[in-house]
Amino acid sequence: MKLHCEVEVVSRHLPALGLRNRGKGVRAVLSLCQQAPKSQPRPRARDQRGGASPACLLVSTLKDRHGTRYELKENIEQFFTKFVEEGKATVRLKEPPVDICLSKANSSSLKSFLSALRLVHRGCDVETPLSPLAPVKTSEFEKFKTKMVITSKKDYPLSKNFPYYLEHLQASYCGLVRVDMRMLCLKNLKKLDLSHNHIKKLPATIGDLIHLQELNLNDNHLESFSVALCQSTLQKSLRSLDLSKNKIKALPVQFCQLWELTDLKLDDNELIRLPFKIGQLTNLRFLSAARNKLPFLPCEFKNLSLEYLDLYGNTFEQPEVLPVIMLQTPLTLLESSARTILYNRIPYGSHIIPFHLCQDLDTAKTCVCGRFCLNCFIQGTTTMNLHSVAHTVVLVDNMGALKHLFSLTSVLYPVT
């Protein structure tokens, strides 16, 4: 029986000697094992009446694969399991007087391992087969890899899983046409780089990677970014997103619910518009949407506070003299009700009102005065100085000349 985690062995004599421990664990394999002749099957831990020798705890690291052995029977003073759900626990031994601090373990595996330790401490039977008292193989520590970089198709693993504890995975130039479902089992993943592949669609289950902070999908064949991803746990974790060199024409308005985004790259797509609620991305600091087909920017663009903005190669149009008038007088019941709900911030959901009405409320437009509207408004265009929203601006025309740092902005005026 084995447990993979980080371990720190702390001597309780250190404070008396005026010394301090390192304060940092190392990757290790904990084995519940006992010696047995090679001719016998794997032993189980039994008390003295069963005739088998007591099991012991073997803590092995990559530098010391033979490990350090600790007796367990009637030798455990206390278990500290307050944070076991986070993969943390401490086993305090009587002799030697040390605390074995465990962290970054799989919570379910840790619970099973601690239960087995309790049984051995009491001298009871352990039904789980025990490991032989032998050096741990180097391959066991491969599971502890936190970073893996694959840059060719021949190096891509086909017959084995990715290391469970990966935090950074790059699989570029591998010819992937879809996201490998094995990647979606890497619950510790913080950075996923799938650039330079042939991926056409993203599975909604990417949103189950609750720790994912960086997602690089540069140079693929994506045509959309789904609403399901925008409304997943990525809302709270995703900080950097690279969708450059794809075939995306538009992003859903729910894209602006990725509240934690600080860096967004949309270069070399086919974008004809940006989400009109883009101003809700209050943490966004770096925005690049060069070489697209943007004719204007949404009104809420002025609410951004950027450090860097790149809009090179877009065909911004001249302001229209006459506004677009979308009038419905008197206001419809839907329009009036929607404005009231949004203005008063009344909670809503598909369990209260029909789903299509929730979509209408989610996509409601905001006037420059702060009021809301659905289908009744006057839409005009004006120019804005991009330096009012960004410290550094890149915006040049097709001839390579620097423009006046003004762009077309759509402005809405709700009609009451």
N, C-alpha and C positions, 0 to 999 in steps of 0.2 A: 504494500500500500504506500503510495507516494503523494506528496503535495508539492506543487511548484509555487514559489512565492519569493518575496524578499525577506531576509532574516538578519536580525542583529542580536548577537549574544552579549548581554550586559552583565558584568560581574557586580554583585551587590557589595563587594569589598571596596570598590573604587572610591566612593565618597569618603570613607574612613581614611583613605590614603591621600585625600586631596586631589584625586584624579577624576577626569571626566571621560565618558565613552565617546566614540566617534560620532554618534548621532545620525548615522546613515547605514541603512541596510544594504546587503549584497544579494544578488540573485543566488538562490540555493534550491536544492532538492531535499526535502525531508522524507525519510523512509522509515516506515515502521517494520522492523525486520528482526531476524534472529538466525543464528548459525544453525546449519543442518547439513548432514552428509549429502553428497551429490546424488547418491542412489535413492534417497527418500524424496517423496513429493514435497511441494511447498508446505511448510508447517503453518499451523494456526497457533495463536497464543493461548496457552492454557495455564491453569494454576498448577501448583506443585503436585496435586493429586493426579493430574493428567499426565505427568511425567515429562512434559516439554519444558525447555528452559524459558524463562521470562523474555518477552520481547523487549527490544530497546529502540531508542530513537537515534537515527543517524542523520546528521546535518552535513551535506556535501555541497561544496562550491566548485566553480570551474578551476580555481587555483588549488583546491584540495579535494580531489575527487574521491579519495579514500574516506574523507569525512571525519567528524568528531562524534564519538558514541556517548550517549547518555542513558543511564538506567532509568526505568520508569516505574517499576513495581514499588508501590508505597513510597515513591520519591517525588511526587508532585505536591507542592505546598498549596498552590492556588491557580485557578484559571481566570483570566481577565477577558471577558467576551462582550463587553458593552458595544463595541464597534464591529462585531462579527459580520454584520450585513454589508459593511464597507470593505470586507476582506482583511480585517485587522484583528489580532488577538495576541495575548501574551501568556506564556506558560512559565510559571515560577517553580523552579526545582529546589529541593532541599539540599542535595549534594550532587555536584558542586553548587554553591549558592549563586546561581545565575538566573537571569530572566531571558527567556527566548522570545524575542519580539517578532511577530509575523505581520507582514503587510503585503498589499497588492496580490492577494490570493483570490481565487474564485470562491465566492461566499458559500455556495453549496458544498464544494469540495472541502473547504475549511471546516464546516460544521461536521461533516462525516469524519474528518481526520481527528478533530478534537474529541468526538464521541469515542473513537477507537482508543485514543490516549487515556480517557477516563476508565475504560474497561480494563486496559492493561495495568493502570495504576491500582485498581481494586483487585487485580488478580483474576479477573473473569475472562471467559472465552471471547475471542474476536473472530467472528465468522468470515471476515474478509481475508483472503490469502495474503500472507506476509511476503515481503521481498527478501531475497538472500542478502546476507551481510557481505557485500562486495562493492568495489568502486563503481561509482555511477558513470555511465557512458557519456562521452562528450556530446553525443547527439541529443541527450536529454536537455542540455542547456540551449539547444536551438530554439526551443519553445519560448525562451525568454527574450528573443530578439525583439527590439522595439522599432527597428527601422529596416526596411527592405526596399531595394531599388532594382527594378528590372527594366532594361532598356533594349531588349531584343526578344524576338519571338522564340528563339531556341532556348532562352533561359527561363521562359515562363513555366511555372510548375503545373503539370497536368494531372499527375497521379497522387499528389499529396496536398494536404491543406496548408494554408498560410499559418505562420506562427501565431498562436492565440493572442499574445500580448502586444502585437504590433500597434504602434502609435502613428507611424509614418509609413505609408505604402505608395510607391511609385511604380506604375506599370505602363511605360511609354513605348511606342513603336512595336507593339505586340500584335497588331492586327485585330484587336478586340472589336466585335460587332455589337456586343452587349456587355453590361456590367456583370462580372462573375459573381454569382450568388454567394460563393465562399467568402468574398470580401465583406459581405453584409453581416457576417457572423463575428467580425472583429469589433467587439463592443468597446475597446479602448482606443479605437482609431481617432486621431486628431487631424491628420493631414492625409488626403487621398488625391493622388495625381494620376489621372488617366488620360493625359494629353497625348496627341499624335496617334490616335486610333481611328476606328470607323464606327463609333457608337452613334446610333440613331435615336435611341429613346432611353430615358432614365427611369428605373423602377422606383415606385413610391417608397419602397422599403429602405432606400438610402436615408430617408427621414428617421429611421430607427437608430441611426448611429448618433447617440445622444451627446457624444463628446466631439463630434466633427466640427473643426474650426476652419479648415482650409479645403476647398474643393476646386481642383484644376481640371477643366474639360476642354482645354485649348486644342484646336485643330481636330475636331470630330465632325460628325454629320448630323448634329442635333438640329431639330426644327422647332422645338418648343421646350419650355420649362414648366412642368405641370403645376396646377393649383395645389395638388396634394402635397408636393414638396414644400410649397410656400407656407402651408398650414401645419407642417410637421414640427418636430422638436428642433429642426434647423433654425426656427425663429429665435431660439435662445442661445444657440451655439455658434452658428456659421458667421465668420468674420471676414473671410476672403473668398471670392468667387470669380473664377476666370472662365468665361464662355466665349472667348475670342475664336475667330476662324471657324464659325459654324454657319448654319443656314436659318437662323432665327429671325423671323419677321416682326414679331411683337412679343412682349412679355405680359403676363396677366396682371391685372391690377392688384391681386393678392401678393404679387412679388414684393410689394412694399411692406409686407408684414415680416420680412426678414430683418427684424429690428436691429440686430447686432452687426450688420454688414459695415465694414470700414473701408474695404477695397473691392471695387467692382470693375471688371474688364469685359467690355462688349465689342471690342474692335472686330472689324472684318466680318460683319454679319450682314443681314438684309433688313435691318430695323427701319421701319417707316414711322415709328413713334416710340416714345418712352412712356412707361406707366404714368398716368396723369396724377397719381398720388405719390410720386417719387419724393416729394418733400417730407414724407413721413420717415424717410431713412435718415434720422437725425444724427446717427453715428458715422455716416458715410464721410470719408475724407479723401479718397482717391477714386475718381471716376474717369474711365476711358471708353469712349464710344466712337473711335475714329473709323473712317471709311465705311459708313453706313448710308442710309437714304433718308436721313431725318430732314423734313422740311421746316420744322419748328420745334420748340421745346414746350412742355406743358407749363401751365401757369404756376404750379406749386414748385417748379424748379428753383424759383427765387428763395424758397425756404431752406435750401441746402447751405451747408457751411463747409466748403471743400478746401483742401490744401492744394490739390492738383486736379485739373480738368483738361481733357484732350478730346476735342470734337473735330479734329482734322479730317478733311475729305467728305464732309456732309454737304448736301445741296440745299442750304437754307434759302427759303424764298423771301421775296420782298413782302412787306406788310400789305394786306388787302385794305383798300380804301373803305369799302363797305363791310360792316359786320355781318355774320351769319345769324339770322333771327329765327329762333325756335320758340314760337309763342303758342300757348294754349290758354285761352281765356274763356270763361273763368278757369282757375286751376282745377285739375281733376282731383278726385278724392285720393287717388294714389299719391299724387304729387304733394298734396297738403299733408297727408298722414306721414309720408316719408320725411318731409322737412321737420315736422314736429318731433318725430322719434329721434332723428339725428341731432336736432338742436338741443333737446332735453336729455340726450344721452341715455335713452331708455334701452335697457338690454333687450336683445332679440336673438332668436335662434330657430333652427328648423323644427325644434320641438314645440315652438310657440306659434309660428306662422309658416306658411308654405315656403319651400326651399327657394322657388324662383323670386319670391319677395325678399328673401335674405340676400340673394345675388344683386337685386336692384339696390338695396341699401348699401351693400359692400362697394358698389361701383358708382355711388352718388358723387356728383361733382361738387367742388368747393369754389365759391366766388372769392374774388380778391377782398371782399368785405368780411369773409368768414362764414357767410350763410351757405346753405346747401341747396342743391337742385338736382332733379332727375332728368326731365325731358323738356322743361320750360325755362329757357334762358336766351340771352343774346351773347354770341361768341365773337370776340374781336381779336385782333393781333396787334402787338406793339413790339418795340425793341427794348432790350435790356442790356446793361453793361455786365458782362460775365465776371468782371473783377469784383462785382458786388457779392458773388457767391463763392469765388475761388481765388486763392492767393496767386497761383500759377496757372495760366491759361494757354493752351495750344489750339489755335484756330486759324488756319490759312486757307486761301481759296485754291482752285485747281491750277492756277498759274504759279503757285508758290509764294504769292504775296500775302503779307499779314493783313487780316481784316481789321476792322475797327473795334474788335472785341465786343461786337453787338450781335445778338441773335434774335430770331423771331420767337415770341412767346405768345401762346394762346391765353386769352383772358376771358373769363366768364362773368356775366352779369345776370343773376337770377331775376326773373320778372315776378313781381308779387301782385 
